[in-house]
Amino acid sequence: MKNFIPLVLAVILGLAAVLAVGKLLNKTKMAEEEKSNVVVALRDIALGEIITKDSVTSKKVPTAARPTNAVPYISRNLIFEQRAKRSIAAGDYIQMNDVGDIRGAGSMVGDGEWAVTMPAPSGGISNLLRPGDEVAVISTVNVTQSVRSADLSAAPTTVQKIVTTVLFPKLRVLDVSRSEGNNSTGSEITLSLRPDQAQILIAAMRNTALTLALRKQGDDSATNRRDLGMVDEKTFEKFLDGVKTIEIPAGLEKPVPVAVP
């Protein structure tokens, strides 16, 4: 019996150590988990009540657990002065489909700006975007150029080349509409632009391939498209300058012998 007691104590201490390590690992995992600031109700909001600044607050939640339509706290101005379409309890998430549009969608657009919707492929950045995010629009286009001949009396020749360059370095996302179901073809992203930019984007949607790049909010670097340059065939030619060609050694087609332990 006396020999049995130390064994029981050892088992209990071992279980306690396992539980302690498990709790420590869980705490570390939770601390490292990425979180987002979203809008929640500061108090009970009745059906039909107009949402104001003093009726909401922010809450940090794990990004993976955030509802798809939860309003990012940085975009909270989009829901102010709009009417609640359901009763919202204090502490509940406020989602974009919880509010009715009193002011009209045009109130989201800045002074002197227009809103344009562009298609985006499903997956990737399209699934991450929320209203209030900032993006760059990158264009890949087939350009026709005239090249003068060494013989000045000869007519210039026409060449085609593919160029990739930044069309708009920084645009604000107003809305994101995602297709659902197995036949989903992607998303539609509504952006806020100046009128001249809006015309260029509409033309680019018909004549070029467009890609979105997600930017950090409030980052004012890399906003001059001329400084960002372009990528064409010369880019890759220079990329290979000084790089030696790898020669395949004789006998490479023979299988590599496997050491038997």
Long-range contacts (C-beta under 8 A, 24 or more apart in sequence): 33-62, 33-63, 33-64, 34-62, 34-63, 34-64, 35-60, 35-61, 35-62, 35-63, 36-60, 36-61, 36-62, 36-63, 36-66, 36-72, 37-72, 37-73, 37-74, 38-66, 38-70, 38-71, 38-72, 38-73, 38-93, 39-70, 39-71, 39-72, 39-73, 39-76, 39-79, 39-93, 39-94, 40-91, 40-92, 40-93, 40-94, 41-88, 41-89, 41-90, 41-91, 41-92, 41-94, 42-90, 43-90, 44-87, 44-88, 44-89, 44-90, 45-84, 45-87, 45-88, 46-84, 46-87, 47-84, 47-85, 47-86, 47-87, 48-83, 48-84, 49-83, 49-84, 50-81, 50-82, 50-83, 50-84, 50-102, 51-79, 51-80, 51-81, 51-82, 51-83, 51-84, 51-94, 51-99, 52-80, 52-81, 53-80, 56-94, 59-91, 67-93, 67-95, 68-178, 69-95, 69-96, 69-97, 70-94, 70-95, 71-95, 71-96, 71-131, 72-130, 72-131, 72-132, 74-132, 74-217, 75-130, 75-131, 75-132, 78-108, 78-131, 78-132, 96-131, 105-175, 108-174, 108-175, 108-192, 109-174, 109-192, 110-172, 110-192, 112-194, 112-195, 113-192, 113-193, 113-194, 113-195, 114-192, 114-193, 114-194, 114-195, 114-198, 115-174, 115-190, 115-191, 115-192, 115-193, 116-190, 116-191, 116-193, 116-198, 116-201, 116-202, 117-175, 117-177, 117-188, 117-189, 117-190, 117-191, 118-188, 118-189, 118-191, 118-201, 118-205, 118-210, 119-185, 119-186, 119-187, 119-188, 119-189, 119-205, 120-186, 120-187, 120-188, 120-189, 120-212, 121-186, 121-187, 122-178, 122-179, 122-184, 122-185, 122-186, 122-187, 125-212, 125-213, 125-214, 126-176, 126-178, 126-186, 126-187, 126-189, 126-212, 127-178, 127-187, 128-214, 129-173, 129-176, 129-187, 129-189, 129-212, 129-214, 130-173, 130-176, 131-173, 131-174, 131-175, 131-176, 132-172, 132-173, 132-217, 133-172, 133-173, 133-214, 133-215, 133-217, 134-170, 134-171, 134-172, 134-173, 134-214, 134-215, 134-216, 134-217, 134-218, 134-219, 135-170, 135-171, 135-173, 135-189, 135-191, 135-212, 135-213, 135-214, 135-215, 136-166, 136-168, 136-169, 136-170, 136-171, 136-212, 136-213, 136-215, 136-222, 137-166, 137-167, 137-168, 137-171, 137-191, 137-201, 137-204, 137-210, 137-211, 137-212, 137-213, 138-164, 138-165, 138-166, 138-167, 138-210, 138-211, 138-212, 138-213, 139-164, 139-165, 139-166, 139-167, 139-204, 139-208, 139-209, 139-210, 139-211, 140-164, 140-208, 140-209, 140-210, 140-211, 141-204, 141-207, 141-208, 141-209, 161-232, 161-233, 162-232, 162-233, 163-230, 163-231, 163-232, 164-230, 164-231, 164-232, 165-225, 165-228, 165-229, 165-230, 165-231, 166-225, 166-228, 167-200, 167-201, 167-204, 167-208, 167-210, 167-225, 168-193, 168-197, 168-201, 168-225, 169-222, 169-223, 169-224, 169-225, 169-228, 170-215, 170-220, 170-223, 171-197
